[in-house]
Amino acid sequence: MTTGAERVRFFDRYWHPIVKTRTEHIRQYLAAEREQMAAWLAALSPRLVVEAGCADGDLLLPEVLRHHGTAYLGIDIAATAVAAGNRMLAGTGRAGRDVRIVCADVQDLARLAPSLGVPATGVLTAYPFNLLGELRPDPTEALAATAAIGSDIAVFTYDDGDAARDVRLEYYLKCGFSGSWREGPDRLVFRGEDGFFSAAYAQDTVTGWLADLGYQVTTVRLTPFAVGYLGRLHR
């Protein structure tokens, strides 16, 4: 089975415990992420927010819906998560051209943008809750696809420090994942025995990837163990 197919199979099976499991530290992180996303929406007023790895839309969609005039496109590789998101949308009556959740891979965003109706300007693509660290072997292909459509970018991640290691381990154990750590000069990777993969990258590494793609980067400390990055594409 290909790596891409393995990722799809894993997240179809495990998206719910990954997205719905909460420790106190994770609740703190997600609350800070939502607050920062709301601030960036207010500052940028994008025409469209693309949420990569949106699962059922529970994380960032509520913030987008509060921001009048901004459309929402959620994408996720897990069909089961997308189905759950669309059931939720059907229940709210908000599903439509301006609020959609579809099954797609963010690494294919440049190729899929025309068929998904992504405009040429005014787009902000968000990578929530350390999605960046779940893209193998690293997220540069997905980031390049985001830059290729002319989109600004919001990234939320753990950092690679000891505090983040402790928070991540507590969370992974509560999710039911066991595995091992691998340290590198610019990353800390957790590999689960059942196929789970999650990396946290050094701040300079993420900033460098974004700068190399033409982004002017602002960083925000969300919690003692997590960072937000806002990339504005040079035009």
N, C-alpha and C positions, 0 to 999 in steps of 0.2 A: 504494500500500500504506500502511496506517495506521502510525503510529509504534509502536503496540503490536505489530503484526505484524512490523515490521522488527526490533524487539528480539528477538522469538521466533526469527526466522530467523537473526539474527546469533549468538545464543547456542546455538542448535541446532548451528550449524556450528563455533563456536569455543570451546565450553565446555571441551573437553579441554586445548588449549594454555593457556588462561587459568588453569585450576585446577591443572594438573600442572607448569607451568613454574616453575622455582625458580632464583633467584640466591641468593647468600649472605645478602643483606639481606632477601629475601623469606622465606627459611627462618627468619631471626632474628625477623621480624615474626610469622609464623604460630606459632612456638613460644611467643612471648610472649602471643599471643592465646589459645592453648589453655590456657596456665597461668592466665591471668586468668579465663577462662571456668570453669575448675575451681574457682577461689577463689569466684566468684560463685555457682556451684551449691552449694558447701558452705555459703555464708552464707544463701542464700535457700531452698534445698530446694524448688524449684517442682514442681508436679504434672506439668507439661508444658513442654517446650522446643519452640518452633517455630523452626526454622532457615530463614530466608528466603534464597533463592538458594543452596540447599544443594548443588547439583550432584549428585555421586554419594554425598554424605554423608561424605566422607573427612575433612573439616576438624573439625567439632564433634561429630559423632555418637559417636566413641570416648570423648570426655569425658562425654557424657550416659550412655552405657552403663556407665561406671564408677561413676555416682552412683545408688545403689540407690533405687528408688521414684519415679524421674522418667521419664515417658514422653517419646517423641521423635516429632515430626512435621516432616519436611523438605519444603519446597516449592520448586519451581523452574519457570521458564517453559520451559526447554529439555527437550523430551520425550526427547531422546537421553541427556541427563544423568540424568534420572529413571529411564530404562530401565537404565542402567548401575548406578545405585544399588540398584535392586530386584534386579538379578542378584547384586550383592554381598550383599545381605541374604539372598537365597535360599541362597547358599553358606554363610552363617554360621548359618542356622536361627533368626535373631532377628526375622524379619519377622512382623508380627502387629498386633493392635489397639494395642499400646503402642509399637511401633517401625514407622513408616511413612514412605515417601517418595512424594509425589504431585506431579502436574503442575498448578501453579496459580501465579497472580501475587500477590505480597504486597500489591499495591495493591488487590486484591479481598478481602483477608482478612476484613474486617468482614462482607461479604455471604456468604462461604463458611464462616465459622466454625461455624454450626449443622450444616451437612452434613458438615464435617470432624470433628465431635465435639469441638470445642475447649471446655473447661470455662469456666465464668463466673469462676472465681477460680484463683489459683495458676499462672498462665501467665507464662513469660518468653520473649519473642520476640527472637531474636538476628539481627543484621545483620552477617555476618562479612566480613572481607577487602575492605573498601571497597565492599561492595555498595551502600551509601548513595550513593556517587558515580556509580553506573551507572544510576540512576533519573532519567529525563528528564521535564520540564525541571529538576526538583529533587525531593527525596524527601518533600516535605511531605504529599502524598496518601497515601503508604504509611505514614508515621509516624502520620497521623491515623487510618488504618484500624487500626493496632496499638493506639492509645489507645482506640478505640471498642469493642474487645473486652475492655477492662479489663486488658490485659496490661502487665506491666513490660517493660523493653526494655534490651537490651545491644547497643551499637553499637561496631564496630571500624573505624577509618578511618585513612588517611593524614592528616597535617595539610597546610596549604597553604604550607609553607616551602620554602626552597631545597634543604635536604637531602632532603625528600620528592620534589621534582621530579627530582633526580638518581637516586634509587632507582627512581622510577616509569619514567623514561626507559630506564634499564638493563633493567628488567623488560619493558617494552613491546617494546623492540627484540629481546630474546630470544624473546618470543612471536611475533615476525614482523610487528608492527604499526609502521607509519610514519604520521606525522601532524604536527599543529601544536598549539601551546599558545595558550590565551586566558586572560589574567589579568583578574580583577575585584577589587573592593575586599574581597570575602570568599570568594573561590574561585580555584582554578587548574584549568582544564579542558584535558584532552587530547582532541582529536578525531582519530581515525584515518581514513585514506583509505578504508578498507573498511567504515566504519560504526561502528567502536568509539568509545565515548564514556565518559570517566571524569573525574569532578570530585573535587577535594579541597576541603573547606570549612573556613573558619576556625573555631577552637574556639568562639568566642563565638556564631557563627551556629548551629552544631549545638546548643549548649546552649540558645540562645534558642528554637529550634524546639521542643525537647522541653519547656522550661518553659512555653511558650505552650499546650501540650497537657495541662498539669497534672502534669508529671513533676518530681520532685525529683531533681536530677542530680548525680552524682559522676563526676569524670573521673580517669583514671589514665594516666600516660605509659607506653606500652608499649615504645617504642624512641625514639631521637632523631627519628624521622620519623612516628610513628604514635601514636594516642590511643585509649583505650577509654572509653566513656560508659556508665554504669549509670543508668537512669531508673526510679525507684520512683513509681508512679502514686499521687497523693493520693486517698484514699478516705474 
